[in-house]
Amino acid sequence: MPDTSVAGGLHAQSISAWFGDRQVLDQVTLSMPAGAVTALIGPSGCGKSTFLRILNRMHELVPKATLAGEVLLDGQDIYDAQWRLTDARRNIGMVFQKPNPFPAMSIAENVTAGLKLTGRRASRGHREELVEECLTKAGLWNEVRDRLRQPGGALSGGQQQRLCIARALAVRPRVLLMDEPCSALDPTSTRRIEETIGELKHEVTIIIVTHNMQQAARVSDQCAFFLAEQGTPGAIVEHGRTEAIFNTPRDQRTSDYVHGRFG
């Protein structure tokens, strides 16, 4: 197993994916460097979220879903038989589009919930330190420090999403996947989560799906533009440094998309 103390680099090699007989991704290869933010952009239905779920083995839980290719975390294939599902999830965390705190658990219990799920034990003192550390990293500590025993479900939408980020960080992932984490949030909450992404990227690799081109330009170091044309499976048209994708793209379709001419 890899060292879990530092951000990890992900490399997807020749990923194809199907739901039953319907192919949704075709030969997707992408390197996502350690300690950087990679944005996956493209119109709805081009396979971005499917690709994201393949990166931490969620795709295989969908009935009749299959895939081909490799996902390497610092050179180790997470689909190899020696990797348990919990190993993949501990190393590669996920924050979903809709905040999903455990409503019956307190704020503090939400943060530490992943410890039990991954089989890790911690003393009460360590749990308290972890709660403060992760809520601070998620930009939430100052807002909730006096009500840690209140239900996580009672927080606002933006606070719930930051609580979910804190929960994901508590198991010390090396990669954090984010599937449109701000799409249901107000501008203030969106700004706070974007600030959190900027602060976190130095210790955890981040891959984010977003339909907001301004957000992609603000938070990411590199972008990958996905497209599915005329019933074909999704594929990457172009990828590279964010500045180049937005200002000097090589493909006209990329330019048309990032400048709002379709999608």
C-alpha positions as CSV (number, residue, x, y, z in Angstrom):
1,M,0.0,0.0,0.0
2,P,1.2,3.5,-0.7
3,D,2.3,6.1,1.8
4,T,-0.9,7.7,3.1
5,S,0.8,10.8,4.5
6,V,1.1,12.9,1.4
7,A,-1.0,13.9,-1.6
8,G,-1.0,11.2,-4.3
9,G,-0.8,11.4,-8.1
10,L,-3.6,9.7,-10.1
11,H,-3.2,8.4,-13.6
12,A,-6.2,7.0,-15.6
13,Q,-5.0,4.8,-18.5
14,S,-7.4,3.8,-21.4
15,I,-10.6,4.0,-19.3
16,S,-13.7,2.8,-21.1
17,A,-17.0,2.3,-19.3
18,W,-20.4,0.8,-19.9
19,F,-23.8,0.7,-18.3
20,G,-25.1,-2.6,-19.7
21,D,-24.6,-2.4,-23.5
22,R,-24.4,1.4,-23.6
23,Q,-20.8,2.6,-23.7
24,V,-20.4,6.0,-21.9
25,L,-16.6,6.5,-21.9
26,D,-14.1,5.5,-24.6
27,Q,-10.3,5.2,-24.0
28,V,-9.9,8.1,-21.6
29,T,-6.3,8.7,-20.5
30,L,-5.5,11.5,-18.0
31,S,-2.8,12.3,-15.5
32,M,-3.9,14.2,-12.4
33,P,-0.7,15.4,-10.6
34,A,-0.2,15.3,-6.9
35,G,-0.9,18.5,-5.0
36,A,-2.8,20.1,-7.8
37,V,-6.5,20.8,-8.7
38,T,-7.8,19.1,-11.9
39,A,-11.1,20.3,-13.3
40,L,-13.2,18.0,-15.4
41,I,-15.4,20.2,-17.7
42,G,-17.8,19.5,-20.5
43,P,-21.6,19.4,-21.3
44,S,-24.0,17.2,-19.3
45,G,-24.0,13.5,-20.4
46,C,-20.4,13.3,-21.6
47,G,-19.2,11.0,-18.8
48,K,-17.4,13.3,-16.4
49,S,-19.2,12.1,-13.2
50,T,-18.9,8.4,-14.4
51,F,-15.1,9.0,-14.8
52,L,-14.9,10.6,-11.4
53,R,-16.7,7.6,-9.8
54,I,-14.3,5.2,-11.5
55,L,-11.4,6.9,-9.8
56,N,-12.5,5.6,-6.4
57,R,-14.3,2.4,-7.5
58,M,-17.9,3.6,-7.1
59,H,-18.7,2.7,-10.7
60,E,-18.5,-1.0,-9.9
61,L,-21.3,-0.8,-7.4
62,V,-23.8,0.1,-10.1
63,P,-25.7,-2.9,-11.4
64,K,-24.5,-4.0,-14.9
65,A,-21.8,-1.4,-14.9
66,T,-18.4,-2.5,-16.3
67,L,-15.1,-0.8,-17.2
68,A,-11.8,-1.4,-18.8
69,G,-8.4,0.3,-18.2
70,E,-6.4,1.1,-15.2
71,V,-6.5,3.7,-12.4
72,L,-3.0,4.1,-10.9
73,L,-2.4,5.9,-7.5
74,D,1.3,6.6,-7.6
75,G,1.8,3.7,-9.9
76,Q,-0.4,1.2,-8.1
77,D,-3.6,0.0,-9.7
78,I,-6.5,0.5,-7.3
79,Y,-8.4,-2.2,-9.2
80,D,-5.7,-4.8,-8.5
81,A,-6.8,-7.8,-6.4
82,Q,-4.6,-6.7,-3.5
83,W,-6.6,-3.5,-3.0
84,R,-9.7,-3.8,-0.9
85,L,-12.6,-1.5,-1.6
86,T,-12.0,0.2,1.8
87,D,-8.3,0.8,0.8
88,A,-9.4,2.7,-2.3
89,R,-12.0,4.7,-0.4
90,R,-9.6,5.6,2.4
91,N,-7.0,6.9,-0.1
92,I,-9.4,8.5,-2.5
93,G,-12.3,10.4,-0.8
94,M,-15.5,11.8,-2.4
95,V,-17.6,14.9,-1.9
96,F,-21.0,14.7,-3.7
97,Q,-23.1,17.3,-5.5
98,K,-25.7,17.3,-2.8
99,P,-24.5,17.6,0.8
100,N,-25.1,14.3,2.6
101,P,-24.2,14.6,6.3
102,F,-25.6,11.8,8.5
103,P,-28.7,13.7,9.9
104,A,-29.0,11.8,13.2
105,M,-25.3,12.3,14.0
106,S,-23.9,15.4,15.7
107,I,-21.5,17.7,13.8
108,A,-18.5,16.1,15.6
109,E,-19.8,12.5,15.0
110,N,-20.2,13.3,11.3
111,V,-16.5,14.3,11.1
112,T,-15.3,11.1,12.7
113,A,-17.8,8.7,11.1
114,G,-15.3,7.6,8.5
115,L,-12.9,6.3,11.1
116,K,-15.3,3.5,12.0
117,L,-16.1,2.8,8.4
118,T,-12.4,2.3,7.6
119,G,-11.7,0.3,10.8
120,R,-9.5,2.9,12.5
121,R,-9.6,3.4,16.2
122,A,-8.9,6.7,18.0
123,S,-8.9,7.9,21.6
124,R,-11.4,10.5,22.7
125,G,-8.7,13.1,22.8
126,H,-7.5,12.2,19.3
127,R,-11.0,12.4,18.0
128,E,-11.5,15.9,19.5
129,E,-8.3,17.0,17.9
130,L,-9.3,15.5,14.6
131,V,-12.7,17.2,14.7
132,E,-11.1,20.7,15.2
133,E,-8.4,20.1,12.6
134,C,-10.7,18.9,9.9
135,L,-13.4,21.5,10.5
136,T,-10.7,24.2,10.4
137,K,-9.4,22.9,7.1
138,A,-12.9,22.9,5.7
139,G,-13.4,26.5,6.8
140,L,-16.2,25.6,9.3
141,W,-14.6,25.5,12.8
142,N,-15.3,29.1,13.8
143,E,-19.0,28.8,12.8
144,V,-19.7,25.6,14.7
145,R,-17.2,25.3,17.5
146,D,-19.8,26.0,20.2
147,R,-22.4,23.5,18.9
148,L,-20.4,20.4,18.0
149,R,-23.1,18.2,19.6
150,Q,-25.9,19.6,17.5
151,P,-27.2,17.5,14.5
152,G,-25.2,17.9,11.3
153,G,-28.5,18.0,9.4
154,A,-29.4,21.3,11.1
155,L,-26.7,23.3,9.3
156,S,-27.2,25.4,6.3
157,G,-26.6,23.8,2.8
158,G,-23.2,25.5,2.5
159,Q,-22.2,24.4,6.0
160,Q,-23.4,20.9,5.4
161,Q,-21.2,20.7,2.3
162,R,-18.1,21.9,4.2
163,L,-19.0,19.4,7.0
164,C,-18.9,16.7,4.3
165,I,-15.5,17.9,3.2
166,A,-14.3,17.7,6.8
167,R,-15.7,14.2,7.1
168,A,-13.8,13.2,3.9
169,L,-10.5,14.7,5.2
170,A,-10.7,12.9,8.6
171,V,-9.5,9.6,7.1
172,R,-6.5,11.3,5.7
173,P,-7.2,10.8,1.9
174,R,-4.4,11.4,-0.6
175,V,-6.9,12.4,-3.3
176,L,-10.3,14.2,-2.9
177,L,-12.9,13.9,-5.6
178,M,-15.6,16.6,-5.8
179,D,-18.7,16.2,-8.0
180,E,-20.1,19.7,-8.6
181,P,-19.8,20.5,-4.9
182,C,-21.1,24.0,-5.3
183,S,-23.9,23.5,-7.8
184,A,-26.7,23.8,-5.1
185,L,-25.1,26.5,-3.0
186,D,-25.4,30.3,-2.8
187,P,-22.5,32.5,-3.9
188,T,-21.2,33.1,-0.4
189,S,-21.0,29.4,0.4
190,T,-19.5,28.7,-3.1
191,R,-16.7,31.3,-2.4
192,R,-15.9,29.7,0.9
193,I,-15.6,26.2,-0.6
194,E,-13.5,27.5,-3.4
195,E,-11.2,29.1,-0.8
196,T,-11.1,25.8,1.0
197,I,-10.1,24.0,-2.2
198,G,-7.2,26.5,-2.7
199,E,-6.0,25.9,0.9
200,L,-6.3,22.1,0.7
201,K,-4.6,21.4,-2.6
202,H,-1.1,21.5,-1.1
203,E,-1.9,18.5,1.0
204,V,-4.4,16.5,-1.0
205,T,-4.8,16.1,-4.7
206,I,-8.2,17.4,-5.9
207,I,-10.3,16.4,-8.9
208,I,-13.4,18.5,-9.4
209,V,-16.3,18.2,-11.8
210,T,-17.9,21.6,-12.6
211,H,-20.2,23.1,-15.1
212,N,-19.2,26.6,-14.0
213,M,-16.4,27.8,-16.3
214,Q,-15.6,30.7,-14.1
215,Q,-15.1,28.3,-11.2
216,A,-12.9,26.0,-13.2
217,A,-10.8,29.0,-14.1
218,R,-10.6,30.2,-10.5
219,V,-9.8,27.0,-8.7
220,S,-8.0,24.6,-11.1
221,D,-4.4,24.1,-12.2
222,Q,-5.3,22.0,-15.2
223,C,-8.5,21.1,-17.1
224,A,-9.7,18.2,-19.1
225,F,-12.5,18.9,-21.6
226,F,-14.9,15.9,-22.1
227,L,-17.3,15.7,-25.0
228,A,-19.8,13.1,-26.3
229,E,-20.8,13.9,-29.9
230,Q,-23.7,12.5,-31.9
231,G,-24.3,9.5,-29.7
232,T,-20.7,8.5,-29.3
233,P,-19.2,7.7,-25.9
234,G,-17.6,10.5,-23.9
235,A,-13.9,11.2,-24.5
236,I,-11.4,13.8,-23.7
237,V,-11.0,16.4,-26.5
238,E,-8.2,18.3,-24.9
239,H,-6.5,18.7,-21.6
240,G,-3.7,20.9,-20.2
241,R,-2.9,23.9,-18.0
242,T,-6.1,25.8,-17.2
243,E,-4.7,29.1,-18.6
244,A,-4.0,27.4,-21.9
245,I,-7.4,25.7,-22.1
246,F,-9.2,29.0,-21.6
247,N,-6.8,31.3,-23.5
248,T,-5.1,29.3,-26.2
249,P,-6.9,26.0,-26.7
250,R,-5.8,23.7,-29.5
251,D,-9.2,22.5,-30.5
252,Q,-12.0,24.8,-31.7
253,R,-14.6,22.8,-29.8
254,T,-12.7,23.5,-26.6
255,S,-12.8,27.3,-27.4
256,D,-16.5,27.2,-28.2
257,Y,-17.3,25.4,-25.0
258,V,-15.3,27.5,-22.5
259,H,-16.6,30.7,-24.1
260,G,-20.2,29.6,-23.8
261,R,-21.0,29.0,-27.5
262,F,-22.5,25.6,-26.7
263,G,-23.2,23.4,-23.7
